[in-house]
Amino acid sequence: MERRQAVLLVGSPKPGRSSSLALGEYLLDDLERRGWGTETVNLRRVMNDPSALLVAAERADVVILAYPLYVFGLPAPAVLALERLADASRKHAGQAHEIAADGSAADGPRLVTIVNCGFPEHAHNDLSTEMCRLFAAQAGWHWSGALSLGGGGVIEGRPLRERGPLARSARRALEQTAAALHDGRDVPAEAVRLMAKPMIPARLYRWMSNYGWRRMAAGNGAGDRLDDRPFVTP
């Protein structure tokens, strides 16, 4: 049996580790343990030369796009990557694919997305997920579903195994997703539910975020200026 290939596209613009990478690599590692070949492409590094991206997608059975929410959409590297992949798909097919909401006419790889946001509520990710679903339909890829996480800052870019009980539900969601993909199925509803569970209570998350913001401002000499309103006319 031919070895199947999974490719992780990391959409975070951060130069180092990110929550997107931590989530995506956990799923990738699980697939690798099941005998899959794996590859990781940092989209920030291939913006000016997309050849590595196109080659990786061409040989993939499953593409995993992991990204953080930016202004209720995708970060620039992820947007540019999807545009290039859609163009390549249309050229390959010789014509534009018709939009098929259920992906039934898809002949490209399977697409799974993992999105995290800094808000405690994961519902803020819904619009960006719909953007990815429409990309899959227009590119002729099979839409296999999305995992959506709120409060992604809790991960801090560290491997999920190092986050202990905080990331237990996220790890279970990714393990269930790996099992489903291995069996040729889409992201299970139970995995979606588990990923959406808050890692910490929303009230605590907001307090920690505000504390971190004030501490960062103080470290940059702006601790007494957080209430400034420079664009308000006197």
DATAJO-V898854 format. One record per residue. N is the residue number from 0. SS is DSSP state (helix for helix, strand for strand, loop for the rest). PHI is phi in degrees with one decimal (999 if undefined). PSI is psi in whole degrees, 0 to 359 (NA if undefined). Layout:
n=N ss=SS phi=PHI psi=PSI
n=N ss=SS phi=PHI psi=PSI
This chain:
n=0 ss=loop phi=999 psi=133
n=1 ss=loop phi=-68.0 psi=138
n=2 ss=loop phi=-70.3 psi=130
n=3 ss=loop phi=-82.8 psi=155
n=4 ss=strand phi=-122.3 psi=132
n=5 ss=strand phi=-119.2 psi=135
n=6 ss=strand phi=-120.2 psi=129
n=7 ss=strand phi=-99.2 psi=122
n=8 ss=strand phi=-102.3 psi=115
n=9 ss=strand phi=-93.3 psi=113
n=10 ss=loop phi=-92.6 psi=1
n=11 ss=loop phi=-73.1 psi=133
n=12 ss=loop phi=-76.0 psi=356
n=13 ss=loop phi=-62.7 psi=140
n=14 ss=loop phi=-72.6 psi=334
n=15 ss=loop phi=-107.9 psi=212
n=16 ss=loop phi=-69.2 psi=151
n=17 ss=loop phi=-143.0 psi=165
n=18 ss=helix phi=-63.3 psi=325
n=19 ss=helix phi=-61.2 psi=315
n=20 ss=helix phi=-63.6 psi=317
n=21 ss=helix phi=-60.7 psi=317
n=22 ss=helix phi=-68.9 psi=314
n=23 ss=helix phi=-66.2 psi=320
n=24 ss=helix phi=-70.7 psi=333
n=25 ss=helix phi=-65.8 psi=317
n=26 ss=helix phi=-66.3 psi=318
n=27 ss=helix phi=-63.1 psi=318
n=28 ss=helix phi=-62.0 psi=321
n=29 ss=helix phi=-65.4 psi=318
n=30 ss=helix phi=-64.9 psi=322
n=31 ss=helix phi=-63.2 psi=321
n=32 ss=helix phi=-65.2 psi=338
n=33 ss=loop phi=-90.2 psi=8
n=34 ss=loop phi=98.9 psi=6
n=35 ss=loop phi=-80.2 psi=151
n=36 ss=strand phi=-82.9 psi=145
n=37 ss=strand phi=-134.7 psi=157
n=38 ss=strand phi=-154.0 psi=144
n=39 ss=strand phi=-120.0 psi=132
n=40 ss=strand phi=-122.7 psi=119
n=41 ss=strand phi=-84.6 psi=112
n=42 ss=helix phi=-65.0 psi=332
n=43 ss=helix phi=-61.6 psi=327
n=44 ss=helix phi=-86.4 psi=348
n=45 ss=helix phi=-115.5 psi=15
n=46 ss=loop phi=-61.0 psi=322
n=47 ss=loop phi=-88.9 psi=345
n=48 ss=loop phi=-140.8 psi=91
n=49 ss=loop phi=-80.2 psi=5
n=50 ss=helix phi=-58.8 psi=318
n=51 ss=helix phi=-64.0 psi=323
n=52 ss=helix phi=-63.4 psi=312
n=53 ss=helix phi=-66.4 psi=321
n=54 ss=helix phi=-65.8 psi=317
n=55 ss=helix phi=-63.3 psi=316
n=56 ss=helix phi=-67.2 psi=326
n=57 ss=helix phi=-63.5 psi=325
n=58 ss=loop phi=-99.6 psi=7
n=59 ss=loop phi=-89.3 psi=141
n=60 ss=loop phi=-87.7 psi=326
n=61 ss=strand phi=-133.5 psi=131
n=62 ss=strand phi=-110.4 psi=127
n=63 ss=strand phi=-110.7 psi=116
n=64 ss=strand phi=-103.4 psi=113
n=65 ss=strand phi=-111.2 psi=126
n=66 ss=strand phi=-152.5 psi=159
n=67 ss=strand phi=-94.1 psi=154
n=68 ss=strand phi=-75.4 psi=129
n=69 ss=strand phi=-125.1 psi=112
n=70 ss=loop phi=51.1 psi=47
n=71 ss=loop phi=63.7 psi=19
n=72 ss=strand phi=-141.2 psi=200
n=73 ss=strand phi=-95.2 psi=149
n=74 ss=loop phi=-62.8 psi=157
n=75 ss=helix phi=-53.2 psi=316
n=76 ss=helix phi=-59.8 psi=323
n=77 ss=helix phi=-71.7 psi=320
n=78 ss=helix phi=-60.9 psi=312
n=79 ss=helix phi=-63.1 psi=320
n=80 ss=helix phi=-63.2 psi=315
n=81 ss=helix phi=-65.5 psi=323
n=82 ss=helix phi=-62.4 psi=316
n=83 ss=helix phi=-67.9 psi=321
n=84 ss=helix phi=-67.4 psi=322
n=85 ss=helix phi=-65.4 psi=317
n=86 ss=helix phi=-61.4 psi=316
n=87 ss=helix phi=-64.1 psi=322
n=88 ss=helix phi=-66.1 psi=318
n=89 ss=helix phi=-66.5 psi=320
n=90 ss=helix phi=-64.9 psi=321
n=91 ss=helix phi=-64.8 psi=321
n=92 ss=helix phi=-80.9 psi=338
n=93 ss=loop phi=86.2 psi=356
n=94 ss=loop phi=-163.8 psi=159
n=95 ss=loop phi=-69.8 psi=140
n=96 ss=loop phi=-79.4 psi=143
n=97 ss=loop phi=-74.8 psi=147
n=98 ss=loop phi=-71.1 psi=124
n=99 ss=loop phi=-126.2 psi=108
n=100 ss=loop phi=-57.5 psi=326
n=101 ss=loop phi=-92.6 psi=1
n=102 ss=loop phi=69.5 psi=15
n=103 ss=loop phi=-66.5 psi=335
n=104 ss=loop phi=-95.4 psi=7
n=105 ss=loop phi=-68.1 psi=139
n=106 ss=loop phi=-127.3 psi=3
n=107 ss=loop phi=-91.4 psi=192
n=108 ss=loop phi=-70.2 psi=169
n=109 ss=strand phi=-82.3 psi=143
n=110 ss=strand phi=-118.6 psi=126
n=111 ss=strand phi=-122.4 psi=135
n=112 ss=strand phi=-116.1 psi=147
n=113 ss=strand phi=-128.0 psi=110
n=114 ss=strand phi=-117.0 psi=138
n=115 ss=strand phi=-129.1 psi=150
n=116 ss=loop phi=-131.7 psi=165
n=117 ss=loop phi=-82.9 psi=350
n=118 ss=loop phi=-77.9 psi=150
n=119 ss=loop phi=-68.9 psi=338
n=120 ss=loop phi=-94.3 psi=123
n=121 ss=helix phi=-70.6 psi=342
n=122 ss=helix phi=-62.2 psi=341
n=123 ss=helix phi=-62.5 psi=342
n=124 ss=helix phi=-82.7 psi=351
n=125 ss=helix phi=-60.3 psi=319
n=126 ss=helix phi=-64.2 psi=318
n=127 ss=helix phi=-66.2 psi=326
n=128 ss=helix phi=-64.0 psi=320
n=129 ss=helix phi=-65.5 psi=325
n=130 ss=helix phi=-59.4 psi=317
n=131 ss=helix phi=-67.4 psi=322
n=132 ss=helix phi=-63.8 psi=319
n=133 ss=helix phi=-67.4 psi=323
n=134 ss=helix phi=-58.6 psi=313
n=135 ss=helix phi=-58.9 psi=317
n=136 ss=helix phi=-64.5 psi=317
n=137 ss=helix phi=-74.2 psi=331
n=138 ss=helix phi=-87.1 psi=353
n=139 ss=loop phi=79.4 psi=24
n=140 ss=loop phi=-96.0 psi=160
n=141 ss=strand phi=-89.7 psi=122
n=142 ss=strand phi=-80.5 psi=112
n=143 ss=strand phi=-100.0 psi=359
n=144 ss=strand phi=112.9 psi=176
n=145 ss=strand phi=-134.3 psi=146
n=146 ss=strand phi=-110.5 psi=130
n=147 ss=strand phi=-124.8 psi=126
n=148 ss=strand phi=-124.7 psi=133
n=149 ss=loop phi=-97.8 psi=159
n=150 ss=loop phi=65.2 psi=37
n=151 ss=helix phi=-63.0 psi=342
n=152 ss=helix phi=-62.0 psi=340
n=153 ss=helix phi=-62.0 psi=329
n=154 ss=loop phi=-69.5 psi=324
n=155 ss=loop phi=59.0 psi=27
n=156 ss=loop phi=76.6 psi=1
n=157 ss=loop phi=-82.9 psi=151
n=158 ss=loop phi=-53.6 psi=142
n=159 ss=helix phi=-60.7 psi=328
n=160 ss=helix phi=-63.8 psi=335
n=161 ss=helix phi=-83.3 psi=353
n=162 ss=helix phi=-93.2 psi=1
n=163 ss=helix phi=53.7 psi=222
n=164 ss=helix phi=-61.9 psi=334
n=165 ss=helix phi=-58.2 psi=322
n=166 ss=helix phi=-104.7 psi=18
n=167 ss=helix phi=-60.2 psi=312
n=168 ss=helix phi=-65.0 psi=321
n=169 ss=helix phi=-63.5 psi=318
n=170 ss=helix phi=-63.2 psi=317
n=171 ss=helix phi=-62.5 psi=320
n=172 ss=helix phi=-61.6 psi=317
n=173 ss=helix phi=-70.6 psi=324
n=174 ss=helix phi=-65.4 psi=318
n=175 ss=helix phi=-65.8 psi=323
n=176 ss=helix phi=-66.8 psi=318
n=177 ss=helix phi=-60.7 psi=317
n=178 ss=helix phi=-62.9 psi=319
n=179 ss=helix phi=-66.1 psi=314
n=180 ss=helix phi=-62.7 psi=321
n=181 ss=helix phi=-61.9 psi=327
n=182 ss=loop phi=-89.9 psi=4
n=183 ss=loop phi=83.2 psi=17
n=184 ss=loop phi=-104.6 psi=167
n=185 ss=loop phi=-83.7 psi=176
n=186 ss=loop phi=-59.2 psi=124
n=187 ss=loop phi=-69.9 psi=150
n=188 ss=helix phi=-60.5 psi=325
n=189 ss=helix phi=-65.7 psi=324
n=190 ss=helix phi=-66.5 psi=321
n=191 ss=helix phi=-60.9 psi=316
n=192 ss=helix phi=-64.6 psi=317
n=193 ss=helix phi=-65.2 psi=318
n=194 ss=helix phi=-65.2 psi=329
n=195 ss=helix phi=-76.8 psi=348
n=196 ss=loop phi=-67.5 psi=130
n=197 ss=loop phi=-61.0 psi=138
n=198 ss=loop phi=-73.7 psi=327
n=199 ss=loop phi=-139.4 psi=159
n=200 ss=loop phi=-56.7 psi=143
n=201 ss=helix phi=-58.2 psi=321
n=202 ss=helix phi=-63.5 psi=317
n=203 ss=helix phi=-66.8 psi=320
n=204 ss=helix phi=-61.9 psi=318
n=205 ss=helix phi=-64.9 psi=318
n=206 ss=helix phi=-62.2 psi=315
n=207 ss=helix phi=-63.4 psi=319
n=208 ss=helix phi=-63.8 psi=315
n=209 ss=helix phi=-65.2 psi=320
n=210 ss=helix phi=-61.8 psi=314
n=211 ss=helix phi=-62.6 psi=322
n=212 ss=helix phi=-65.0 psi=316
n=213 ss=helix phi=-66.0 psi=322
n=214 ss=helix phi=-66.3 psi=320
n=215 ss=helix phi=-64.9 psi=319
n=216 ss=helix phi=-63.0 psi=317
n=217 ss=helix phi=-62.8 psi=321
n=218 ss=helix phi=-66.5 psi=340
n=219 ss=loop phi=-107.0 psi=17
n=220 ss=loop phi=72.5 psi=21
n=221 ss=loop phi=-122.5 psi=22
n=222 ss=loop phi=-62.0 psi=333
n=223 ss=loop phi=-98.9 psi=14
n=224 ss=loop phi=-121.9 psi=12
n=225 ss=loop phi=-67.3 psi=339
n=226 ss=loop phi=-96.8 psi=7
n=227 ss=loop phi=-62.5 psi=145
n=228 ss=loop phi=-131.6 psi=75
n=229 ss=loop phi=-66.2 psi=341
n=230 ss=loop phi=-98.5 psi=4
n=231 ss=loop phi=-84.5 psi=127
n=232 ss=loop phi=-71.9 psi=128
n=233 ss=loop phi=-58.9 psi=NA
